[in-house]
Amino acid sequence: MRVSRVTISDVTFATDLSGALFWEEQRLLVVSDLHLEKGSSFATRGVLLPPYDTLATLGRLAAVISRHNPRTVIALGDSFHDRTAHERLSADDRDAVAALQSGRDWIWISGNHDPMLPRDLGGTIADEVAIGPITFRHEPTGAHGEIAGHLHPKARVSARGRSMERRCFASDGMRAVMPAFGAYAGGLSIRDAAFAKIFRKNGFVAHLLGDRRVHAIAASRCY
């Protein structure tokens, strides 16, 4: 994989194809919107999905942690799909979370799906975290130096006569919105009005998660 980077408030992050950010100087890995146990949440409402999303998401998270060996991990909100999702984690999944946390600091940021985070899964819980010029929170406000999640950005572009839609980081250099990391999390087009409240109209870049690298494309070229 080719390493791509994005700069936010003069801090440079590596953009991982999984949808994570890595701040090398701080050895800090950031992921957003894991939405663990979304499949089981849908099952309680009669919508049957394969019940493997938590296994898949934790597997992808283990892989990105192995690549970067972070000292600290920040899970940027909506780590669990609903208020009781953590109660549905299997014993194996709980063991997997504990293994990922071993030997490093772990911070759970509260989100709108999981405002009351569990205190029996290790790590610390916070509404937001500020490190240097960067503030990590779940819902974007448009503030300078902000890295947030919540909106699950995705973008569609045309390339070589084909249309391609991918998850993406959305950033204008002063703030960023991260893609959802969870296997079943889905996405919201960057052309949605929700992004206009954060970025000047089309005045940002969509960093699309490709097969081998992250592609930086002006939002004005996306549809």
Secondary structure as GFF3:
##gff-version 3
##sequence-region A 1 223
A	DSSP	beta_strand	4	8	.	.	.	ID=ss1
A	DSSP	beta_strand	11	15	.	.	.	ID=ss2
A	DSSP	beta_strand	21	23	.	.	.	ID=ss3
A	DSSP	three_ten_helix	24	26	.	.	.	ID=ss4
A	DSSP	beta_strand	28	31	.	.	.	ID=ss5
A	DSSP	alpha_helix	38	43	.	.	.	ID=ss6
A	DSSP	alpha_helix	53	68	.	.	.	ID=ss7
A	DSSP	beta_strand	72	75	.	.	.	ID=ss8
A	DSSP	three_ten_helix	85	88	.	.	.	ID=ss9
A	DSSP	alpha_helix	91	101	.	.	.	ID=ss10
A	DSSP	beta_strand	105	109	.	.	.	ID=ss11
A	DSSP	beta_strand	124	126	.	.	.	ID=ss12
A	DSSP	beta_strand	128	131	.	.	.	ID=ss13
A	DSSP	beta_strand	134	137	.	.	.	ID=ss14
A	DSSP	beta_strand	146	148	.	.	.	ID=ss15
A	DSSP	beta_strand	153	159	.	.	.	ID=ss16
A	DSSP	beta_strand	162	171	.	.	.	ID=ss17
A	DSSP	beta_strand	175	177	.	.	.	ID=ss18
A	DSSP	beta_strand	188	189	.	.	.	ID=ss19
A	DSSP	alpha_helix	193	196	.	.	.	ID=ss20
A	DSSP	beta_strand	205	209	.	.	.	ID=ss21
A	DSSP	beta_strand	214	218	.	.	.	ID=ss22
A	DSSP	three_ten_helix	219	221	.	.	.	ID=ss23
###
